[in-house]
């Protein structure tokens, strides 16, 4: 039986940068809910039109059940909906919607 790789964004924290006007620090809480190690290789924040506002190429591994954070800095507009997406090297993805 093949073990499955699966990740889930548990939540997103948004804080306005203290020293960079208009820049938000986005912290993504990601959990490995699968049965095998998950190799996280990318994280993105984009809007409903698919425009990417920030992204990060990563080299992070999560053991089954492990939770970790990914931090991005993005220039975002207030009162707008956004999506955070995290993907593994094998193509598993998790999506989370949030508003500023």
KAVEN-V11865 format. One record per residue. N is the residue number from 0. RES is the residue in one letter. OMEGA is omega in whole degrees, -180 to 180 (* if undefined). BURIAL is 1 if it has 16 or more other C-alpha atoms within 10 Angstrom, else 0. Layout:
BEGIN
n = [N N]
res = [RES RES]
omega = [OMEGA OMEGA]
burial = [BURIAL BURIAL]
END
This chain:
BEGIN
n = [0 1 2 3 4 5 6 7 8 9 10 11 12 13 14 15 16 17 18 19 20 21 22 23 24 25 26 27 28 29 30 31 32 33 34 35 36 37 38 39 40 41 42 43 44 45 46 47 48 49 50 51 52 53 54 55 56 57 58 59 60 61 62 63 64 65 66 67 68 69 70 71 72 73 74 75 76 77 78 79 80 81 82 83 84 85 86 87 88 89 90 91 92 93 94 95 96 97 98 99]
res = [X X X X X X X X X X X X X X X X X X X X X X X X X X X X X X X X X X X X X X X X X X X X X X X X X X X X X X X X X X X X X X X X X X X X X X X X X X X X X X X X X X X X X X X X X X X X X X X X X X X X]
omega = [-178 177 -175 174 -180 178 178 172 -178 -179 -180 175 -178 178 176 179 -179 -175 179 -178 177 -179 178 172 -179 176 -179 178 -174 -179 173 180 179 -176 -178 177 178 178 -179 -180 178 176 -177 165 -179 -179 -176 178 -180 179 -179 -179 174 178 -179 172 -172 172 -175 177 176 174 178 -180 -177 176 178 179 175 -179 177 172 -174 170 -175 177 178 179 179 177 179 176 170 178 176 -178 177 178 -179 175 175 -178 171 -176 -179 180 178 177 175 *]
burial = [0 0 0 0 1 1 1 1 1 1 0 1 0 1 0 1 0 0 0 0 0 0 1 1 1 1 1 1 1 1 1 1 1 1 0 1 1 1 1 1 1 1 1 1 1 1 1 0 0 0 0 0 0 1 1 0 0 1 0 0 0 1 0 1 0 0 1 0 1 1 1 1 1 1 0 1 0 0 0 0 0 1 1 1 1 1 1 1 0 0 0 1 1 1 1 1 1 0 0 0]
END
